Amino acid sequence: MAGRSVVVGVGHYLPERIVPNSEFEKTLDTSDEWIKARSGIERRHFAADGETTSDLATNAALAALADAGLKAEDIDAIILATSTADLTFPSAATMVQARLGMTHGFAFDVQAVCAGFVFALSNANALIVSGQAKRVLVIGAETFSRIMDWTDRSTCVLFGDGAGALILELQDSEGTAQDRGILSTDLNSDGRYKDLLYVDGGVSTQSTGHLRMQGNQVFRHAVEKLAKTAETALGRAGLTNADVDWIVPHQANIRIIQGTAKKMGLPMENVVVTVQDHGNTSAASIPLALSVGKQRGQIKTGDLIVTEAIGGGLAWGAVVLRW
């Protein structure tokens, strides 16, 4: 018998404030039609004043715990993927740990921008299969509205705030590709492409900064790298694109999602899409989409899922799991 990291609960949280594309028409040379045509985004959520990333993450964690029928004391570790933590330190994960009333185990943040949740999921799986934890709460949470340049119409209309979470649990398996749980992962980064997507501030410069992006270049890298990392991860599990029931991609741009699906030879009917309602929520987008996909009745037990994401760094990767 072999051990697998199996998803036993999933949940998400979105701030109350919904911002339609039309709201940007008041301050920018843009339109609902322009934004939808270039990104597929129709609306997004923004955190309220005083509402932090750890607030969003805690709510998503509570939803995942409820879905799994578990309590905080059942969790051994928390990994929170975010680029917009509340403070320089401590980690937002430890703040969630405290709010859940969890006084044991350990918690830490992972920062790989939009690829953060894939990196966090891979790390959680490694902790479980190595015997360091039995159950890990994996969260993606962001408040990207706090790092937008509201005069830059090419970026500020694309992003939103939100959080998603899932719980991985060690379960016995036969060690085959038909098992439930995480079957394989693939992680990559290449720091030569830093200038394509970054924030022009940080602790060392004593400034928060704003997000900067070369959209065309990011798009070019995204489709190629996302399709390749997905196929690499599938190959490691002894599977092919034809075995996939659902692609649950990072929700950055509908054209990237469509381009990746086409390159993988899969129809859009096999892709969970939420970008129209949430915008790009960075590390939160995949767990958000997984939770929404389950709520919609799209994702069912036994389905083979590929999640893939790319973000600043550049950092990218994929996880293959059976739900």
Stockholm file with secondary structure:
# STOCKHOLM 1.0

chainA/1-323         MAGRSVVVGVGHYLPERIVPNSEFEKTLDTSDEWIKARSGIERRHFAADGETTSDLATNAALAALADAGLKAEDIDAIILATSTADLTFPSAATMVQARLGMTHGFAFDVQAVCAGFVFALSNANALIVSGQAKRVLVIGAETFSRIMDWTDRSTCVLFGDGAGALILELQDSEGTAQDRGILSTDLNSDGRYKDLLYVDGGVSTQSTGHLRMQGNQVFRHAVEKLAKTAETALGRAGLTNADVDWIVPHQANIRIIQGTAKKMGLPMENVVVTVQDHGNTSAASIPLALSVGKQRGQIKTGDLIVTEAIGGGLAWGAVVLRW
#=GR chainA/1-323 SS CEEEEEEEEEEEECCSEEEEGGGGGGTSSCCHHHHHHHHCCCEEEECCTTCCHHHHHHHHHHHHHHHHTCCGGGCCEEEEECSSCSSSSSCHHHHHHHHTTCCSSEEEEECCGGGHHHHHHHHHHHHHHTTSCSEEEEEEEEEGGGGCCTTCTTTTTTBCEEEEEEEEEEEEECSSTTSSEEEEEEEEECGGGGGGEEESCBGGGTBCCCEEECHHHHHHHHHHHHHHHHHHHHHHTTCCGGGCSEEEECCSCHHHHHHHHHHHTCCGGGBCCCHHHHCBCGGGHHHHHHHHHHHHTCSCTTCEEEEEEEETTTEEEEEEEEC
#=GC SS_cons         CEEEEEEEEEEEECCSEEEEGGGGGGTSSCCHHHHHHHHCCCEEEECCTTCCHHHHHHHHHHHHHHHHTCCGGGCCEEEEECSSCSSSSSCHHHHHHHHTTCCSSEEEEECCGGGHHHHHHHHHHHHHHTTSCSEEEEEEEEEGGGGCCTTCTTTTTTBCEEEEEEEEEEEEECSSTTSSEEEEEEEEECGGGGGGEEESCBGGGTBCCCEEECHHHHHHHHHHHHHHHHHHHHHHTTCCGGGCSEEEECCSCHHHHHHHHHHHTCCGGGBCCCHHHHCBCGGGHHHHHHHHHHHHTCSCTTCEEEEEEEETTTEEEEEEEEC
//
